């Protein structure tokens, strides 16, 4: 078989998985919105040239249509009300009245600055004004397909791209195609895929974070340091436009991972058990540090909301109450309460914790230095959740980035089993295998 045929065969599986996932999403074209969706959608519509009232009308219509659709579905399976009249028109009218009752007075009062429609107080909308990346990404989809299908299509592209990036990371780590496809499938079926389809930033954050992890793999395992470092730096810059706190967290975690790996290898060298830390690891740590510095500098120059603003947003229920005079003691008390309750719930349903454990084992035992950077990327989900200890946020979406650890780590953990299956799984090229074994030996040693 010619190389081109093998390459086409490998990516055929990737495309089939992505196509199946996209087809399944037709079951829910509407009803995926969250409270944040209104802000991102109105921002995107503003970028297309619509004024505030037109953007408000389109956004409210989308949100209320989704709410009415959910009400219709819920009633159709309600054991008491399933035989009643279709509630769509009633829910639509009530929703529009409620939404316009909030927006209309603010527009009349002159709250028309920025790109977002004033659904919330100005302090709150300022948070979304600092996130132009996702609305800008939505613009071509909204222009091409309209609001409803545009948001759906954008979600499909983002979610499918995340799965493809998982495949690329695992192939760069020299895993066989079936295991790389397993990672892609895990991305789609675990909360990553569900969350990526929601019209909010998390899907794009996951895709860009995976791109950064792929950059680490290119640097450390594929012998392409320039391309890999450029990909990591570009991902951090793109993350700044989508949600600058994620760029900050990822930069900090990459810098910490690089320093930890370099220190460990330095100690191994001191004991006569290995060579010096490779320059590539230190280069990745340096890119992470540079990302932190650039993020802090740009956020200050652009007057982005600070950690104090985020803290007040949390403790005042999105500025619906007066600012707290002593927020930090309250925050740390809430932080402790949150994690106690979170752990209690995880003990009740331990799938997430078990998946994290399996992913961590696979990343550290089989992923080598790249596994360390994968763990660092997953830690950004923990940091994001720690910054917003609100147990009521839908679907634990803030911590969803931690699911990247089992998505990539579990296929790594399964590699010895797959390779021992009677030779049915093809081995990677000799150079890839030798480099992989050296990397893993250093990680395990």
Wavefront OBJ file of the C-alpha trace (Angstrom):
o trace
v 0.000 0.000 0.000
v 1.321 3.407 -0.913
v 1.982 6.007 1.830
v -0.760 8.253 0.501
v -3.285 5.421 0.810
v -2.234 4.703 4.411
v -2.534 8.392 5.292
v -5.968 8.579 3.700
v -7.073 5.462 5.571
v -5.981 6.880 8.904
v -7.825 10.145 8.454
v -10.890 8.397 7.064
v -11.560 7.082 10.564
v -11.123 10.590 11.988
v -13.607 12.025 9.508
v -16.109 9.213 10.090
v -16.065 9.762 13.860
v -16.459 13.520 13.432
v -19.304 13.025 10.924
v -21.148 10.616 13.235
v -20.803 13.059 16.125
v -22.070 15.937 13.964
v -25.055 13.904 12.780
v -26.003 13.071 16.361
v -26.045 16.762 17.231
v -29.004 17.252 14.894
v -31.116 15.853 17.721
v -30.621 19.131 19.608
v -30.252 22.096 17.305
v -31.830 24.371 19.909
v -32.036 24.276 23.678
v -28.286 24.314 24.331
v -28.020 27.944 25.422
v -26.869 29.075 28.857
v -27.242 32.494 30.537
v -23.850 33.455 29.079
v -25.022 32.764 25.528
v -26.959 36.034 25.337
v -23.798 38.044 25.932
v -21.669 36.186 23.392
v -24.366 36.146 20.723
v -25.200 39.834 21.082
v -21.456 40.596 20.882
v -21.199 38.596 17.651
v -24.259 40.293 16.163
v -22.776 43.663 17.065
v -19.626 42.712 15.151
v -21.784 42.036 12.095
v -22.977 45.651 12.189
v -26.342 45.305 13.913
v -27.336 47.984 16.398
v -28.198 47.229 20.018
v -31.946 46.928 19.505
v -31.618 44.606 16.509
v -29.026 42.499 18.332
v -31.280 42.360 21.395
v -34.250 41.279 19.282
v -32.345 38.467 17.569
v -30.752 37.272 20.806
v -33.986 37.319 22.797
v -35.801 35.501 20.001
v -33.119 32.780 20.003
v -33.100 32.371 23.769
v -36.889 32.342 24.048
v -37.278 29.889 21.156
v -34.880 27.546 22.945
v -36.764 27.950 26.202
v -40.067 27.232 24.470
v -38.621 24.166 22.760
v -37.389 22.779 26.084
v -40.814 23.445 27.633
v -42.534 21.605 24.784
v -40.246 18.600 25.116
v -40.574 18.487 28.890
v -44.364 18.626 28.717
v -44.539 15.909 26.066
v -43.057 13.391 28.519
v -44.619 14.740 31.722
v -46.784 12.014 33.282
v -49.563 14.483 34.147
v -49.373 17.257 31.544
v -48.371 15.339 28.384
v -51.902 15.571 26.929
v -52.233 19.345 27.374
v -51.971 21.934 24.612
v -48.594 22.854 23.135
v -47.055 25.484 25.486
v -44.729 26.978 22.864
v -46.618 30.212 22.164
v -47.288 30.896 25.838
v -43.661 30.327 26.857
v -42.402 32.433 23.959
v -44.584 35.388 24.874
v -43.759 35.190 28.578
v -40.020 34.852 27.917
v -39.918 37.816 25.537
v -41.822 39.962 28.000
v -39.399 39.080 30.802
v -36.268 39.656 28.718
v -37.427 42.966 27.240
v -38.487 44.166 30.700
v -34.810 44.009 31.652
v -33.223 45.245 28.412
v -35.590 48.008 27.302
v -35.099 50.314 30.350
v -31.326 49.975 30.151
v -31.284 50.843 26.467
v -33.552 53.809 27.154
v -31.202 54.934 29.940
v -28.300 55.034 27.480
v -26.522 51.822 28.484
v -25.445 51.192 24.906
v -21.658 51.180 25.169
v -19.529 48.237 24.150
v -20.653 45.310 22.023
v -22.939 43.320 24.311
v -26.615 44.049 24.884
v -27.187 45.228 28.498
v -28.852 42.158 29.937
v -26.907 42.638 33.162
v -25.247 45.512 35.104
v -22.312 47.226 33.411
v -19.777 45.651 35.788
v -20.916 42.227 34.654
v -21.053 42.972 30.927
v -17.485 44.311 31.157
v -16.364 40.725 31.780
v -17.747 39.662 28.391
v -16.438 42.749 26.624
v -12.968 41.392 27.463
v -13.655 38.165 25.523
v -13.859 39.063 21.828
v -12.381 35.823 20.510
v -15.443 33.603 20.709
v -17.909 36.205 19.338
v -15.505 36.893 16.458
v -15.393 33.152 15.752
v -19.207 33.081 15.600
v -19.517 35.901 13.081
v -19.037 33.940 9.813
v -21.387 31.188 10.986
v -24.119 33.638 11.995
v -23.776 35.523 8.716
v -23.879 32.332 6.656
v -26.572 30.334 8.450
v -28.469 32.733 10.699
v -28.536 32.688 14.488
v -29.974 29.242 15.243
v -28.124 27.155 12.668
v -25.047 29.378 12.873
v -24.576 28.702 16.581
v -25.190 24.995 15.989
v -22.684 24.831 13.126
v -20.072 26.737 15.128
v -20.508 24.282 17.982
v -20.091 21.315 15.654
v -16.887 22.758 14.175
v -15.425 23.520 17.602
v -16.329 20.130 19.068
v -15.121 18.163 16.037
v -11.871 20.140 15.982
v -11.259 19.218 19.621
v -11.628 15.526 18.827
v -9.306 15.796 15.822
v -6.695 17.518 17.994
v -6.870 14.642 20.487
v -6.162 12.264 17.588
v -3.189 14.375 16.474
v -1.746 14.527 19.987
v -1.937 10.753 20.381
v -0.492 10.052 16.942
v 2.377 12.432 17.643
v 2.981 10.367 20.771
v 3.316 7.359 18.420
v 0.140 5.598 19.515
v -1.476 3.268 16.981
v -4.380 4.628 14.972
v -7.053 2.594 16.808
v -5.997 4.067 20.163
v -5.790 7.572 18.720
v -9.332 7.117 17.416
v -10.331 5.902 20.875
v -9.125 9.195 22.318
v -11.114 11.124 19.720
v -14.229 9.101 20.549
v -13.722 9.674 24.287
v -13.624 13.411 23.658
v -16.997 13.231 21.934
v -18.794 10.970 24.421
v -17.436 12.411 27.669
v -18.558 15.857 28.940
v -15.994 17.495 26.641
v -18.193 16.943 23.594
v -21.413 18.005 25.309
v -19.846 21.152 26.704
v -18.093 22.027 23.431
v -21.479 22.068 21.694
v -22.826 24.689 24.087
v -22.750 28.257 22.683
v -20.146 29.542 25.146
v -16.362 29.749 25.373
v -15.510 26.382 26.936
v -15.423 24.445 23.659
v -12.996 26.884 22.074
v -10.914 26.914 25.267
v -10.580 23.136 25.134
v -9.632 23.147 21.452
v -6.958 25.807 21.933
v -5.615 24.070 25.040
v -5.358 20.816 23.079
v -3.541 22.698 20.327
v -1.013 23.829 22.935
v -0.585 20.228 24.161
v -0.070 19.127 20.569
v 2.597 21.814 20.280
v 4.353 20.283 23.300
v 4.215 16.870 21.622
v 5.673 18.294 18.406
v 8.529 19.837 20.364
v 9.333 16.842 22.570
v 8.453 13.823 20.442
v 8.280 14.759 16.765
v 11.521 16.713 16.529
v 9.766 19.867 15.324
v 10.646 22.439 17.985
v 10.006 25.567 15.927
v 6.553 24.492 14.803
v 5.671 23.226 18.263
v 6.802 26.331 20.126
v 4.989 28.548 17.606
v 1.823 26.502 18.119
v 2.048 26.823 21.908
v 2.674 30.567 21.715
v -0.122 31.061 19.181
v -2.526 29.048 21.330
v -1.745 31.176 24.382
v -2.296 34.351 22.368
v -5.602 33.051 20.998
v -6.670 32.004 24.491
v -6.107 35.565 25.654
v -8.725 36.782 23.207
v -11.219 34.095 24.222
v -10.754 34.200 28.005
v -7.587 35.756 29.319
v -7.724 33.903 32.632
v -7.285 30.613 30.737
v -4.189 31.988 28.991
v -2.844 32.975 32.403
v -3.592 29.586 33.978
v -2.159 27.608 31.066
v 0.999 29.713 30.992
v 1.511 29.254 34.740
v 0.872 25.503 34.553
v 3.177 25.002 31.552
v 5.934 26.970 33.268
v 5.505 24.905 36.439
v 5.467 21.622 34.501
v 8.598 22.538 32.561
v 10.407 23.567 35.736
v 9.364 20.356 37.526
v 10.502 18.140 34.650
v 13.808 20.001 34.346
v 14.428 19.774 38.100
v 13.663 16.071 38.150
v 16.050 15.375 35.300
v 18.687 17.529 36.958
v 18.417 15.398 40.086
v 18.628 12.226 38.007
v 21.781 13.564 36.397
v 23.237 14.327 39.821
v 22.673 10.682 40.752
v 24.280 9.563 37.504
v 21.038 8.200 36.099
v 20.409 10.491 33.142
v 21.444 13.453 31.047
v 20.580 17.097 31.486
v 17.089 18.434 30.963
v 16.592 18.957 27.231
v 16.499 22.518 25.996
v 13.053 21.867 24.546
v 11.523 21.393 28.005
v 13.062 24.637 29.208
v 11.911 26.370 26.026
v 8.319 25.286 26.676
v 8.582 26.546 30.251
v 9.922 29.853 28.933
v 7.020 30.177 26.476
v 4.625 29.556 29.356
v 6.291 32.267 31.442
v 6.220 34.649 28.496
v 2.527 33.917 28.089
v 1.930 34.826 31.732
v 3.846 38.083 31.384
v 2.119 39.079 28.146
v -1.311 38.203 29.560
v -0.795 40.311 32.683
v 0.618 43.211 30.691
v -2.121 43.249 28.050
v -4.867 42.822 30.640
v -3.520 45.852 32.499
v -3.110 47.971 29.356
v -6.595 47.084 28.101
v -8.154 47.668 31.543
v -9.647 44.189 31.669
v -11.595 43.175 34.788
v -9.258 42.140 37.596
v -9.424 39.289 40.085
v -11.145 41.715 42.459
v -13.931 42.279 39.933
v -14.298 38.530 39.439
v -14.464 38.040 43.198
v -17.191 40.635 43.629
v -19.104 39.111 40.712
v -19.039 35.757 42.480
v -20.025 36.978 45.948
v -22.710 39.459 44.842
v -24.511 37.076 42.461
v -23.354 38.926 39.331
v -23.488 42.370 40.978
v -27.146 41.983 41.926
v -26.192 42.878 45.510
v -23.872 45.517 47.000
v -20.123 44.858 46.833
v -18.650 42.929 49.740
v -16.411 44.990 52.017
v -14.191 42.057 52.998
v -14.444 39.645 50.073
v -11.305 37.587 50.555
v -12.175 35.984 53.938
v -15.604 35.129 52.549
v -14.039 33.722 49.402
v -11.706 31.400 51.305
v -14.551 30.209 53.515
v -16.649 29.497 50.435
v -13.656 27.797 48.824
v -13.325 25.351 51.696
v -17.052 24.651 51.792
v -17.145 24.134 48.031
v -14.413 21.491 47.868
v -15.813 19.571 50.832
v -19.194 19.395 49.082
v -17.554 18.665 45.723
v -15.625 15.724 47.174
v -18.769 14.432 48.859
v -20.577 14.422 45.517
v -17.637 12.771 43.785
v -17.621 10.015 46.395
v -21.297 9.466 45.594
v -20.666 9.350 41.826
v -16.925 8.716 41.409
v -16.737 8.442 37.600
v -14.912 11.752 37.212
v -12.366 11.040 39.932
v -11.783 7.509 38.622
v -11.325 8.844 35.086
v -8.869 11.474 36.355
v -6.892 8.790 38.179
v -6.690 6.581 35.105
v -5.740 9.520 32.913
v -3.075 10.663 35.364
v -1.582 7.176 35.498
v -1.493 6.911 31.723
v -0.067 10.405 31.228
v 2.755 10.036 33.757
v 3.613 6.380 33.110
v 3.319 6.318 29.335
v 3.388 9.930 28.163
v 6.865 10.953 29.277
v 7.530 14.685 29.406
v 4.510 15.360 27.207
v 2.403 13.661 29.848
v 3.620 16.225 32.351
v 2.417 19.066 30.138
v -0.893 17.247 29.600
v -1.385 17.116 33.371
v -0.550 20.825 33.504
v -3.211 21.580 30.873
v -5.808 19.576 32.798
v -4.933 21.464 35.980
v -6.263 24.640 34.391
v -9.741 23.179 34.812
v -9.123 22.773 38.545
v -7.835 26.348 38.756
v -10.831 27.705 36.845
v -13.216 25.921 39.180
v -11.268 27.131 42.219
v -11.625 30.680 40.969
v -15.422 30.245 40.820
v -16.450 27.953 43.697
v -20.123 27.929 42.760
v -21.635 24.467 43.097
v -24.743 25.483 41.130
v -23.037 26.275 37.812
v -24.460 24.002 35.135
v -22.814 20.647 34.495
v -19.503 21.459 36.193
v -18.559 23.208 32.950
v -15.817 25.251 34.620
v -13.821 22.136 35.472
v -14.407 20.521 32.063
v -10.808 21.114 30.958
v -9.749 18.502 33.516
v -11.523 15.903 31.358
v -8.718 16.314 28.817
v -6.555 14.220 31.144
v -8.571 10.980 30.793
v -9.364 11.710 27.134
v -5.651 11.590 26.270
v -4.320 9.635 29.242
v -6.594 6.583 29.051
v -5.507 5.655 25.483
v -1.912 6.011 26.671
v -2.697 3.671 29.548
v -4.196 1.136 27.138
v -1.185 1.110 24.814
v 0.620 -1.915 26.377
v -2.627 -3.907 26.284
v -3.224 -3.033 22.638
v 0.324 -3.870 21.620
v 0.116 -7.213 23.391
v -3.053 -8.221 21.546
v -1.545 -10.765 19.228
v 0.166 -8.238 16.994
v -3.111 -7.015 15.575
v -2.316 -3.365 16.374
v 0.435 -1.957 14.122
v 3.576 -0.695 15.783
v 4.812 2.834 15.127
v 7.937 3.531 13.140
v 11.169 2.398 14.787
v 12.432 5.949 15.350
v 9.172 6.941 16.971
v 9.184 3.826 19.155
v 12.767 4.268 20.319
v 12.227 7.925 21.185
v 9.002 7.084 22.965
v 10.635 4.371 25.060
v 13.483 6.706 26.054
v 11.034 9.395 27.049
v 8.903 7.016 29.069
v 11.930 5.461 30.767
v 12.991 8.905 31.988
v 9.476 9.596 33.245
v 9.171 6.282 35.100
v 12.731 6.210 36.406
l 1 2 3 4 5 6 7 8 9 10 11 12 13 14 15 16 17 18 19 20 21 22 23 24 25 26 27 28 29 30 31 32 33 34 35 36 37 38 39 40 41 42 43 44 45 46 47 48 49 50 51 52 53 54 55 56 57 58 59 60 61 62 63 64 65 66 67 68 69 70 71 72 73 74 75 76 77 78 79 80 81 82 83 84 85 86 87 88 89 90 91 92 93 94 95 96 97 98 99 100 101 102 103 104 105 106 107 108 109 110 111 112 113 114 115 116 117 118 119 120 121 122 123 124 125 126 127 128 129 130 131 132 133 134 135 136 137 138 139 140 141 142 143 144 145 146 147 148 149 150 151 152 153 154 155 156 157 158 159 160 161 162 163 164 165 166 167 168 169 170 171 172 173 174 175 176 177 178 179 180 181 182 183 184 185 186 187 188 189 190 191 192 193 194 195 196 197 198 199 200 201 202 203 204 205 206 207 208 209 210 211 212 213 214 215 216 217 218 219 220 221 222 223 224 225 226 227 228 229 230 231 232 233 234 235 236 237 238 239 240 241 242 243 244 245 246 247 248 249 250 251 252 253 254 255 256 257 258 259 260 261 262 263 264 265 266 267 268 269 270 271 272 273 274 275 276 277 278 279 280 281 282 283 284 285 286 287 288 289 290 291 292 293 294 295 296 297 298 299 300 301 302 303 304 305 306 307 308 309 310 311 312 313 314 315 316 317 318 319 320 321 322 323 324 325 326 327 328 329 330 331 332 333 334 335 336 337 338 339 340 341 342 343 344 345 346 347 348 349 350 351 352 353 354 355 356 357 358 359 360 361 362 363 364 365 366 367 368 369 370 371 372 373 374 375 376 377 378 379 380 381 382 383 384 385 386 387 388 389 390 391 392 393 394 395 396 397 398 399 400 401 402 403 404 405 406 407 408 409 410 411 412 413 414 415 416 417 418 419 420 421 422 423 424 425 426 427 428 429 430 431 432 433 434 435 436 437 438 439 440 441 442 443 444 445
